[in-house]
């Protein structure tokens, strides 16, 4: 598997980040104070460290198929790096107080035949978007004044209970494709998945993108 990333300013993840706001304050601090304190968390980072796509996998069922079968493919991957680690409650609150109301992630997953670089288009392709929305919460079960929900590509709204669950909802991806075996034809075939992610600039992240591809998958059609 090969992956590519991008280089941007990195936000420090030390405890200094967590002291920008006091929990439960009745009023948000002034925007000037917010900007001044957030600037202290910015440091330069080496190339490729901002974000990366990891664990790109592609599976097929059945892997030994007949020409009149339908092939079911599953593509999975996760976005990792600073953009994922910065996605936590203190930065959600910092963003909310600066009228930065969420994060939009644009993903793409492609299924391609390997070694056919001149193929004009992939066998299958899906583009989809996930959105995080930060909101003021009065839920007594949450010890925070700002929390978030995830609007998925399946038109459902998810409510994470923990920060780690929120990161998994936003940055872990599984997609399914169906393809008639007859579209490939009889014989041995090698396929792979190409995936990518893009996002814009926010309080807790610069604009960026990352891409990756899976290891080759061999299937046989009789």
N, C-alpha and C positions, 0 to 999 in steps of 0.2 A: 504494500500500500504506500502511495506517495501522497504527501499533503503539502500545500503551500499556504502561507499566511501573509501577514502584512505588518508594517512597522508604524507605530504611532506613539504619542505620549502615553505613558502608563501611569495609572492612578495607584498610589501607594496603598497597601492593604493593612497598614499598621493600625494600632488602636487610635492613632490621631484622627483617622477618618471617622471613627465612631463618636467623636466628641463635637461634631459640628452642631448638632442639635441636642437639646435636653428633652428627654421623653416626657410627653404629656403637657408641654407648654401650651398655654392658652393661645398665644399668638406666635406666628413664625418670626424668626429674627429678620432684621432688615436685609434686603437683597445685597447691599454693599458688604455687610458682614459675612454673609454666606459666600459670596464670590471670593473674598479675601481669604477665608479659611479653607475653601476648597482648593484654591491655588497652591496652598502648601502641600497638598497631596499629589501634585503633578511632578513626575520625574521622567527623564528620557529612558527609553528601553531599546535594546538591540533589535535588529531586524528579525521578523518572524515570530516575535514573542507576544504580539497583541492577541492573536486568535489563531486557532488551528482546528481543522476537522480531524477527528480520530475515530478509530473503530468502524471504518466503513466496511460493511458486509453485504453480500448478496447471496440469496439462497433460492433454490428452485425445487418445486415439487410437481411431478416426479422428475428426478434427474435422468432416469432412463425411461423415455416416453415413446409412445406410438404416434404416428404422424397425425392421427385424428384426435389426439388428446389436447386439452387446454393446459398450458403451463402457468403455474402460479409462482410469481417471484416476490420476494420480500427483501427490501433494501433498508438498511439501518445505519445510522451514524450519530455522532454527537459533536457539538461545537464546544471547544474547551479554550482555556487561556484566560487572560485578564478580563475580557468582556464578560465571561461567565462568573468569575470570582467577584467582580464588582457588582454583580446583580444581587444585592442584599438590601435589607430593610432600611439601613441608615442612608443609603444612596437613593432608595425609592422616596424617602422622606425629603431628602435634599432636592431631588428633582421636582417633587410635588410643590414644594415651597417656592420654586422658581418657575412655576407654570409649565413645567416639562412633564406632561401627563402620562407618558408611557413609552414603550419600546416596540418598534415594528421590525420583525425579522422576516426577510424574504428568502425562501428556500427554493432550490431546484434539484430534482433527482432525475437522472437519465439512465436508461438501460441501453447498452450498445454492444454490438459485436466487436470483439477484440481484433486488433490488427487490421481494421478497415478504417483508416484515418480519413479516407476520401468519401466515406459514407455521408450523404448530404444531411441526413437527419437521424436521430436515435430511433431505436425500435419502439421505445416508450419514453415519454417525458411528462413530468408534472411540475408545475410551478405553484407555490402556495405560500400563504402568509400567516404568521402568528403575531398576535398583539398582546402586550402586557399593558394593563390599565391600572394606574395608581389612584387610590381614592382614600378619602377621610373615613375612618371606620369608628363606630361606636360599639363594636362587638366586645362585650366584657371578657370574652375568652381570649382576646388578643391583647397583649401588653404593649401595644403600639397605637399611635394615632393615625398612621398611614400604612395601608396594606395594598395588595394588588390582586388582580384576577388575570386569567389568560383566556383570550378569545382565540379559539383554535380554527384551523382550516376546515374543520367539520361543522362549523356553525354552532359550536357548543361553548359554554362559559365554564371554566374550571376555577375552583377556589382552593389554592394550596393552603395547607395547614402549617407548613414550615418553609424556611428559605430554601432548603435543599430540594424540597418537593417543587417549589416554584422554578428552580433552575432546571430540573428534569423536564417539567412541562414545557419550558421555553426552548431548551437547547438539545433535547434528545429527540430524534426523529426516527420513525418507522413508516415506510410506505409500501403498498402492495400493488403489484401489476399483474395483469393477465394477458397471455399471448398465445394464440393458437400455434401448436407445433408445426402445422402445415406452412406457416409463414416463414419458418426457418428451413423446412425441408428435411429429408432423411440425411443421416450422417452424424458426424461429431461436430459440435459447435463450442466455441469459447466466447463467453459473454462477460461483461463487467458493468459496474455502476460508476457513474460520475456524479458528484454532488457538489453543491455550493451554497453559500449563505452570504447575505448582505444586510447591513443595518446602517442607520444614520447616526448623526452626532447627538449626544445627550449629555446631561450633567455628569454622568458616570462613565461615558465612553466617547471616543472619537468615531467618525464614520469609518467603516471598514468592510472587508469581505474576506472570505476564506474558501478554499476548494479542496477536494480530495477525490480519490478513486479507490475502488475495491481491488482485491486480488482477482485474478481470472477465475471464472467459474466454467467448468466443462460439463456439458450435457450431451446425451446421446439420444437420437431419434431414429426409431426403426420403422 
